């Protein structure tokens, strides 16, 4: 996607599908929305067209999407438009291409949604509705806004976990939540290098 600001300046945006700790309400959402590391704008909720295993790796309780199309489930997540600066940050954060590998996938979503701006509270990072204010942070889907809209597909970057095959046997899920009933809350100490 390309955004023209004026005749001389063009910003190229990348669509990214997030399925784990970078989703709204999850432990690293604030990193995705941090303007110091680039721009990220919520596009829509989505679901992978192909089925993939989404598992929780046990040493740090990391959500890991495995690049094994046709196995697992259609994984639910969120689509964001990100600029090149944010893309570089995400590559660094996900340790691409060593720990996670960025790959284009097809994601289906509703054609359009009514959104309501949410700006994270400066103290808690929790989104608060702020009507009539532009948002560069996030949006939430208005209730029933997706009920009867046709589906569309987008090609999105997605980070797949590099593994030796041992994770494939772990339980698969279609929607990650760090505080889900799986009892495997994300270990934030894995991100200590980003907090210095």
C-alpha positions in Angstrom: 0.0 0.0 0.0 1.2 3.5 -0.8 0.2 6.8 0.9 0.9 10.0 -0.9 1.5 12.9 1.4 2.4 15.3 -1.4 3.9 15.2 -4.8 7.4 14.6 -3.4 6.8 12.4 -0.4 5.3 8.9 -0.6 5.1 6.5 2.3 5.0 2.8 1.7 3.0 0.8 4.2 3.2 -2.9 4.8 0.3 -5.1 6.0 1.3 -7.2 9.0 -0.8 -9.9 10.6 -0.2 -10.3 14.4 -1.5 -13.3 16.2 0.3 -13.3 19.6 1.7 -10.9 22.2 1.5 -7.9 19.7 -2.3 -8.1 19.5 -4.4 -5.4 21.3 -4.8 -6.3 24.9 -1.7 -8.6 24.9 1.7 -8.0 26.7 3.6 -6.4 23.8 0.8 -4.4 22.1 2.4 -1.2 23.5 5.6 -2.0 21.5 3.6 -2.3 18.2 1.9 1.1 18.9 5.1 2.9 20.2 5.5 5.9 17.7 9.2 6.0 18.5 9.7 2.8 16.5 7.5 3.8 13.6 3.8 3.9 12.6 1.2 1.2 13.0 -2.5 1.6 12.2 -5.2 -1.0 12.9 -6.8 -2.2 9.7 -9.1 -5.1 10.7 -9.4 -8.3 12.6 -8.5 -11.2 10.4 -8.1 -15.0 10.1 -5.5 -17.0 8.1 -6.8 -18.5 4.9 -4.6 -21.5 5.4 -4.6 -23.6 8.5 -1.4 -23.4 10.6 -0.4 -24.8 14.0 -0.4 -22.0 16.7 1.3 -23.4 19.8 2.8 -22.1 23.0 6.5 -22.8 23.3 7.2 -23.9 26.9 10.5 -22.3 27.9 9.2 -18.7 27.8 5.5 -19.4 27.0 5.9 -17.8 23.6 3.1 -18.0 21.1 4.5 -19.6 18.0 2.9 -19.9 14.6 4.5 -22.8 12.7 4.9 -22.6 8.9 3.2 -25.9 8.3 0.2 -25.0 6.1 -2.7 -27.4 6.1 -2.2 -28.5 9.7 -3.6 -26.8 12.8 -6.4 -24.2 12.5 -7.3 -21.0 10.8 -5.7 -18.6 13.2 -7.3 -15.4 14.3 -5.4 -12.1 14.7 -5.2 -8.5 13.7 -4.0 -6.7 10.6 -2.0 -3.5 10.8 -0.5 -1.1 8.3 3.0 -0.4 9.3 5.6 1.9 7.8 9.2 0.8 6.9 10.6 2.0 10.3 8.1 -0.1 12.2 8.8 -3.1 9.8 12.5 -2.9 10.7 11.6 -2.7 14.4 9.4 -5.8 14.1 12.1 -7.7 12.3 14.5 -6.8 15.2 11.9 -7.6 17.9 11.0 -11.0 16.3 14.7 -11.7 15.6 14.0 -12.2 11.9 15.2 -14.4 10.3 16.8 -16.4 13.1 14.1 -17.0 15.7 11.0 -16.0 13.6 10.9 -15.7 9.8 8.8 -13.1 8.1 6.6 -14.6 5.3 3.7 -13.3 3.2 0.4 -15.1 3.8 -3.2 -14.6 2.8 -5.5 -13.3 5.5 -9.3 -13.0 5.2 -11.2 -10.2 6.8 -14.4 -8.3 6.5 -14.4 -5.7 3.6 -14.8 -2.8 6.0 -15.5 -2.1 9.6 -16.8 0.8 11.5 -14.0 1.7 14.0 -13.8 3.8 17.0 -10.5 5.3 17.9 -8.7 4.1 21.0 -5.7 5.8 22.5 -3.8 4.0 25.2 -3.9 5.6 28.6 -0.4 7.1 29.2 -0.1 5.3 32.6 -1.6 1.9 32.0 -1.3 1.4 28.2 -5.0 0.4 28.2 -7.0 1.8 25.3 -9.6 4.4 26.2 -12.2 5.6 23.8 -11.7 9.2 22.7 -14.5 10.1 20.3 -13.9 12.8 17.7 -10.1 12.6 18.1 -7.8 11.2 15.4 -5.9 8.2 16.4 -2.5 7.0 15.4 -2.6 4.2 18.1 -5.4 1.7 17.6 -9.0 1.1 16.8 -11.6 -1.3 18.1 -14.4 -2.8 16.1 -17.8 -1.4 16.8 -20.3 -4.0 18.0 -22.1 -5.8 15.1 -20.1 -3.9 12.5 -18.9 -7.0 10.8 -22.1 -9.0 10.8 -23.2 -9.0 7.2 -20.2 -7.7 5.3 -18.5 -9.7 2.6 -15.0 -11.1 3.1 -11.9 -9.8 1.5 -8.4 -11.2 1.4 -5.1 -9.3 2.0 -1.5 -10.4 1.6 0.1 -9.8 5.0 3.5 -10.3 6.5 3.5 -12.8 9.3 6.2 -14.0 11.6 6.6 -17.8 11.7 8.6 -19.5 14.5 11.7 -21.4 13.3 11.7 -24.8 15.0 13.1 -28.3 14.7 9.7 -30.0 14.4 9.4 -30.7 18.1 6.7 -28.0 18.7 4.3 -29.5 16.2 3.1 -32.0 18.8 2.0 -29.3 21.2 -1.7 -28.4 21.5 -2.9 -26.2 18.7 -5.2 -23.1 19.2 -6.9 -20.7 16.8 -6.7 -17.6 19.0 -3.9 -16.6 21.5 -4.5 -14.9 24.8 -1.6 -14.7 27.2 -4.0 -15.1 30.1 -6.1 -17.8 28.4 -7.3 -21.0 30.1 -4.1 -22.8 28.9 -2.4 -21.6 32.1 0.8 -20.6 30.2 1.1 -16.8 30.7 3.7 -15.1 28.6 7.0 -14.7 30.4 7.8 -11.0 30.0 11.4 -11.5 31.1 12.2 -12.7 27.6 11.9 -9.1 26.5 14.3 -7.6 29.0 16.7 -6.4 26.3 13.9 -4.2 24.8 13.2 -2.5 28.1 16.7 -1.1 28.6 
